[in-house]
């Protein structure tokens, strides 16, 4: 089977990985480089920290973040906003949470499996520490975790200079740059084409030239041009040299800053800006917030990415004709990428025709797709 994967981010890489395991002839189209748009992330594998976007609680949280300077709202996809308002406070069906729990456990297991083969990407099962300066915010977070559909294991811990923290022992982390290098080696048999795809038809023709049996569209926020209600929440990632006194990967919850120590750098990430632009001027804010707990001696580089968010935070995975769509996991793209790649590949191979709630936006009525 001849398959094109549009988008060489983490979801596209895992999709190619599973398709190659099944003997497919895979071509990846990526406009910049493999891992583009994904390597900025902290590398925290944290599927249990799921954000339900279409709630008043999330809207209030975003307003608080804006007041603190943690987030900025410049532009959103209109179809995403309309869907968000239409589905505000609408609960997802129980089967949606069931599939998300499967995706969480599958993804955690796959990262562990790859590390057991060879840990060349700084994989650690070190858990995650969510830190709070405010006691009331800590107490509220604990109550929310007790109600989580994922029912994660956690414990409240004392941390110097903080009101406290919530520790999740089951979570893990990777070095995103090294993991992309690993996946690049894993998919060495795939053909990689560095170009931005302009047009895909429903019967699998890419840019009016190459015809494929199936095309997987895993190119994040660009899928809004097909009519999907996807918007961008931009994030920034620094690799720095320095010292950090906290032994676990951690998140400064009130400021949306994540910190993970790798073997040759400390990764600092932050930002949840509703913004499609390529400006990175706000990145320094998050570096300054992290500097309260990280002694930064040198900055190696800064990268930026756009989290593709659905109206409610659930991934969008579905098919129309010869096209398979896989996007929308918001800030948990790395956390759910193995499952999203496997599910997309199973759809390509005809093993699954729909993922129920996750496929709800994929139909001829909703999509803007060139037909033949």
C-alpha positions as CSV (number, residue, x, y, z in Angstrom):
1,X,0.0,0.0,0.0
2,X,1.3,3.4,-1.0
3,X,0.6,6.0,1.7
4,X,1.5,9.7,2.1
5,X,1.8,11.3,5.6
6,X,1.4,15.1,5.5
7,X,3.2,16.6,8.4
8,X,6.4,15.4,10.0
9,X,5.6,16.4,13.6
10,X,5.4,13.9,16.4
11,X,2.0,12.5,15.3
12,X,3.1,12.2,11.7
13,X,6.3,10.4,12.8
14,X,4.4,7.8,14.8
15,X,1.9,7.3,12.0
16,X,4.8,6.6,9.6
17,X,6.4,4.3,12.2
18,X,3.4,2.0,12.5
19,X,2.6,2.0,8.8
20,X,6.2,0.9,8.0
21,X,5.8,-1.9,10.5
22,X,2.9,-3.1,8.5
23,X,4.9,-3.0,5.2
24,X,3.4,0.1,3.7
25,X,5.3,2.3,1.2
26,X,5.4,5.6,3.1
27,X,6.2,9.1,1.9
28,X,6.3,11.9,4.5
29,X,5.8,15.5,3.4
30,X,7.1,18.2,5.8
31,X,7.6,21.8,5.0
32,X,10.6,22.4,7.2
33,X,12.3,19.4,9.0
34,X,11.2,16.3,10.8
35,X,10.0,17.3,14.2
36,X,9.2,20.8,13.1
37,X,6.4,22.3,15.4
38,X,6.9,19.5,18.0
39,X,10.5,19.8,19.3
40,X,9.7,23.0,21.3
41,X,7.7,20.9,23.8
42,X,9.0,20.0,27.3
43,X,8.8,16.3,26.5
44,X,6.5,15.5,29.4
45,X,4.4,12.4,28.7
46,X,1.4,13.3,30.8
47,X,-1.8,12.1,29.2
48,X,-3.6,12.1,32.6
49,X,-3.4,15.9,32.8
50,X,-6.1,16.4,30.2
51,X,-7.8,19.8,29.7
52,X,-11.5,19.9,28.9
53,X,-11.5,23.1,26.7
54,X,-15.2,23.7,26.3
55,X,-16.0,24.6,30.0
56,X,-16.5,27.8,31.9
57,X,-13.8,26.6,34.3
58,X,-11.3,26.6,31.4
59,X,-12.5,30.0,30.2
60,X,-12.0,31.4,33.7
61,X,-8.6,29.8,33.8
62,X,-7.7,31.4,30.5
63,X,-8.9,34.8,31.7
64,X,-6.7,34.5,34.9
65,X,-3.8,33.4,32.7
66,X,-4.3,36.5,30.5
67,X,-4.3,38.8,33.6
68,X,-1.0,37.2,34.8
69,X,0.5,37.5,31.3
70,X,0.7,33.8,30.9
71,X,-1.5,33.8,27.8
72,X,-2.3,36.2,25.0
73,X,-5.3,36.2,22.6
74,X,-4.5,37.5,19.2
75,X,-6.4,35.3,16.7
76,X,-8.5,32.2,16.7
77,X,-10.1,30.1,14.0
78,X,-13.8,31.3,13.7
79,X,-15.1,27.8,13.2
80,X,-13.3,26.6,16.3
81,X,-14.8,29.5,18.3
82,X,-18.3,28.8,17.1
83,X,-18.0,25.1,17.9
84,X,-16.6,25.9,21.4
85,X,-19.6,28.2,22.1
86,X,-22.0,25.7,20.7
87,X,-20.6,22.8,22.8
88,X,-19.9,24.9,25.9
89,X,-20.4,22.7,29.0
90,X,-21.6,19.8,26.8
91,X,-20.2,16.6,28.3
92,X,-18.4,14.0,26.2
93,X,-20.1,10.6,26.1
94,X,-18.6,7.8,28.4
95,X,-17.2,6.0,25.4
96,X,-15.0,9.0,24.6
97,X,-13.4,8.8,28.0
98,X,-13.0,5.1,27.6
99,X,-11.0,5.5,24.4
100,X,-9.0,8.3,25.9
101,X,-8.0,6.1,28.8
102,X,-6.9,3.5,26.3
103,X,-4.9,6.1,24.4
104,X,-3.2,7.2,27.6
105,X,-2.1,3.8,28.7
106,X,-1.1,2.8,25.1
107,X,1.1,5.9,24.7
108,X,2.8,5.5,28.1
109,X,3.5,1.9,27.3
110,X,5.0,2.6,23.8
111,X,7.5,5.2,25.0
112,X,8.6,2.7,27.6
113,X,8.9,0.0,25.0
114,X,11.1,2.1,22.8
115,X,13.3,3.0,25.7
116,X,13.7,-0.7,26.6
117,X,14.9,-1.3,23.1
118,X,17.4,1.5,23.5
119,X,17.2,4.5,25.7
120,X,18.8,7.1,23.5
121,X,16.3,9.8,24.1
122,X,16.7,10.5,27.9
123,X,13.5,8.6,28.8
124,X,12.8,8.6,32.5
125,X,9.9,7.3,34.5
126,X,10.4,10.1,37.0
127,X,6.8,11.2,37.4
128,X,5.7,14.8,37.3
129,X,5.5,17.4,40.0
130,X,2.8,20.1,39.7
131,X,3.8,23.1,41.9
132,X,1.6,25.8,43.4
133,X,2.5,29.1,45.0
134,X,-1.1,29.6,46.2
135,X,-2.7,27.3,48.7
136,X,-6.2,27.7,47.5
137,X,-5.1,26.8,43.9
138,X,-3.4,23.7,45.3
139,X,-6.5,22.6,47.1
140,X,-8.7,23.2,44.1
141,X,-6.3,21.2,41.9
142,X,-6.5,18.3,44.3
143,X,-10.3,18.3,44.2
144,X,-10.2,18.3,40.4
145,X,-7.8,15.3,40.3
146,X,-10.2,13.4,42.5
147,X,-12.9,13.9,39.9
148,X,-10.7,13.2,36.8
149,X,-12.1,10.5,34.5
150,X,-8.5,9.1,34.2
151,X,-8.4,8.5,38.0
152,X,-4.6,9.0,38.1
153,X,-2.4,8.1,41.0
154,X,-1.2,11.2,42.8
155,X,-0.1,12.5,46.2
156,X,0.2,15.9,47.7
157,X,3.8,16.8,48.8
158,X,5.5,19.6,50.6
159,X,8.0,21.6,48.6
160,X,10.2,24.4,49.9
161,X,9.1,27.9,48.8
162,X,5.8,26.6,47.5
163,X,2.4,26.1,49.1
164,X,2.8,22.5,47.9
165,X,2.7,20.2,45.0
166,X,0.8,17.4,43.4
167,X,3.0,14.5,42.4
168,X,2.0,12.1,39.6
169,X,4.2,9.0,39.9
170,X,3.1,7.2,36.7
171,X,4.2,9.9,34.2
172,X,7.4,10.0,32.2
173,X,9.5,12.4,30.1
174,X,11.8,12.4,27.0
175,X,14.2,14.7,25.3
176,X,12.2,15.9,22.3
177,X,15.1,16.5,20.0
178,X,16.7,13.2,20.8
179,X,13.4,11.4,20.4
180,X,12.9,12.9,16.9
181,X,16.4,11.7,16.0
182,X,15.4,8.2,17.2
183,X,12.2,8.2,15.2
184,X,14.0,9.5,12.2
185,X,16.2,6.4,12.4
186,X,13.2,4.1,13.0
187,X,11.5,5.3,9.8
188,X,14.6,5.3,7.7
189,X,12.8,3.4,5.0
190,X,10.3,6.2,4.5
191,X,10.8,8.7,1.7
192,X,10.9,12.3,3.1
193,X,9.9,15.2,0.9
194,X,10.7,18.7,2.3
195,X,7.9,20.9,0.8
196,X,4.7,22.5,1.9
197,X,1.7,20.6,0.4
198,X,-0.8,23.0,-1.2
199,X,-3.6,20.6,-2.3
200,X,-4.8,17.1,-1.5
201,X,-7.8,15.5,-3.3
202,X,-10.2,13.1,-1.6
203,X,-9.0,10.3,-3.9
204,X,-5.4,10.7,-2.6
205,X,-3.6,13.0,-5.2
206,X,-1.0,15.3,-3.6
207,X,-0.4,18.6,-5.3
208,X,-1.9,17.4,-8.6
209,X,1.0,15.0,-9.1
210,X,1.5,11.9,-6.9
211,X,-1.4,9.5,-6.4
212,X,-1.5,7.5,-3.1
213,X,-3.8,4.8,-1.9
214,X,-4.3,6.7,1.3
215,X,-3.2,10.1,2.6
216,X,-2.8,10.8,6.3
217,X,-3.3,14.5,7.2
218,X,-1.3,15.1,10.4
219,X,-0.2,18.6,9.8
220,X,-1.7,20.2,12.9
221,X,-3.2,23.7,12.6
222,X,-3.0,23.7,8.8
223,X,-5.9,21.3,8.8
224,X,-8.2,24.1,9.5
225,X,-8.2,24.8,5.7
226,X,-10.1,21.5,5.3
227,X,-12.9,22.9,7.5
228,X,-11.8,21.3,10.8
229,X,-12.5,23.4,13.9
230,X,-8.8,23.6,14.8
231,X,-7.1,26.6,16.3
232,X,-3.5,27.4,17.4
233,X,-2.2,27.8,20.9
234,X,1.4,28.8,20.5
235,X,4.1,27.6,22.9
236,X,7.8,28.3,23.3
237,X,10.7,26.1,24.3
238,X,14.2,26.9,25.5
239,X,17.2,24.6,26.0
240,X,19.5,26.0,28.6
241,X,22.5,25.2,30.7
242,X,22.2,25.7,34.4
243,X,21.2,24.2,37.7
244,X,17.8,23.2,39.1
245,X,17.2,22.1,42.7
246,X,14.0,20.1,42.1
247,X,14.7,16.5,41.2
248,X,11.6,15.8,39.2
249,X,10.2,17.2,36.0
250,X,7.8,19.9,37.2
251,X,5.2,22.5,36.2
252,X,4.7,25.9,37.7
253,X,1.0,25.6,37.6
254,X,0.0,29.2,38.0
255,X,2.4,30.3,35.2
256,X,2.1,27.4,32.7
257,X,5.8,26.8,32.8
258,X,7.3,23.3,32.5
259,X,10.9,22.3,33.3
260,X,12.6,19.0,32.6
261,X,16.2,18.1,33.1
262,X,17.9,16.2,30.4
263,X,21.4,14.8,30.3
264,X,22.9,17.7,28.4
265,X,20.4,20.5,28.9
266,X,17.4,21.8,30.9
267,X,14.3,22.2,28.9
268,X,12.0,25.2,29.8
269,X,8.7,25.6,28.0
270,X,5.7,27.8,28.4
271,X,3.0,29.7,26.6
272,X,-0.6,29.1,25.6
273,X,-1.1,32.0,23.2
274,X,-4.1,32.0,20.8
275,X,-1.9,33.2,17.9
276,X,-1.1,32.0,14.4
277,X,1.8,34.5,13.9
278,X,5.5,33.6,13.9
279,X,6.5,36.2,16.5
280,X,8.4,34.8,19.5
281,X,8.8,38.0,21.5
282,X,6.7,36.7,24.4
283,X,9.0,33.7,25.0
284,X,11.3,35.6,27.4
285,X,8.4,36.0,29.9
286,X,8.4,32.2,30.5
287,X,12.2,32.0,30.7
288,X,12.0,34.7,33.4
289,X,9.3,32.8,35.3
290,X,11.4,29.6,35.2
291,X,14.4,31.6,36.4
292,X,12.8,31.8,39.8
293,X,13.6,28.1,40.3
294,X,16.2,27.4,37.6
295,X,19.7,29.0,37.7
296,X,20.2,29.7,34.0
297,X,23.8,30.1,32.9
298,X,23.4,29.9,29.2
299,X,20.6,29.7,26.6
300,X,21.4,27.2,23.8
301,X,18.3,27.9,21.6
302,X,14.7,28.8,21.4
303,X,12.0,26.9,19.4
304,X,8.3,27.6,18.9
305,X,5.3,25.4,18.0
306,X,1.6,25.7,17.5
307,X,-0.6,23.3,19.4
308,X,-3.6,22.2,17.3
309,X,-6.6,22.4,19.6
310,X,-10.1,21.1,19.0
311,X,-13.0,22.8,20.6
312,X,-13.1,20.5,23.6
313,X,-9.5,19.2,23.8
314,X,-10.3,15.7,22.5
315,X,-8.2,14.6,19.5
316,X,-9.8,14.4,16.1
317,X,-9.2,11.1,14.2
318,X,-11.3,10.0,11.3
319,X,-11.5,9.3,7.6
320,X,-13.2,10.7,4.5
321,X,-12.8,8.8,1.2
322,X,-9.0,8.1,0.9
323,X,-8.0,10.7,3.5
324,X,-7.3,10.0,7.2
325,X,-7.2,13.0,9.6
326,X,-5.2,13.0,12.9
327,X,-4.9,16.2,14.9
328,X,-6.3,18.3,17.8
329,X,-4.7,17.0,20.9
330,X,-3.8,20.5,22.0
331,X,-0.9,20.6,24.5
332,X,-0.9,16.8,24.9
333,X,0.3,16.0,21.4
334,X,3.4,14.2,22.7
335,X,1.4,12.4,25.3
336,X,-1.1,10.9,22.9
337,X,1.1,10.7,19.7
338,X,1.8,7.0,19.8
339,X,-1.9,6.2,20.1
340,X,-2.9,8.8,17.5
341,X,-0.3,7.3,15.1
342,X,-1.4,3.7,15.7
343,X,-5.1,4.6,15.4
344,X,-4.5,6.5,12.1
345,X,-2.5,3.6,10.7
346,X,-5.2,1.1,11.6
347,X,-7.7,3.3,9.8
348,X,-5.4,3.4,6.7
349,X,-5.2,-0.3,6.8
350,X,-9.0,-0.7,6.9
351,X,-9.1,-2.2,10.4
352,X,-11.3,0.6,11.8
353,X,-13.8,2.8,10.0
354,X,-14.6,5.3,12.8
355,X,-13.5,6.2,16.3
356,X,-16.9,7.4,17.3
357,X,-16.8,10.7,19.2
358,X,-13.2,11.4,18.0
359,X,-14.4,11.1,14.4
360,X,-17.4,13.4,14.8
361,X,-16.0,16.3,12.6
362,X,-15.0,14.1,9.7
363,X,-17.8,13.9,7.2
364,X,-18.5,15.3,3.7
365,X,-20.9,17.7,5.3
366,X,-18.3,19.3,7.5
367,X,-15.1,19.1,5.4
368,X,-13.8,21.3,2.6
369,X,-12.0,18.8,0.5
370,X,-11.2,18.8,-3.2
371,X,-12.9,15.9,-4.9
372,X,-10.9,14.4,-7.7
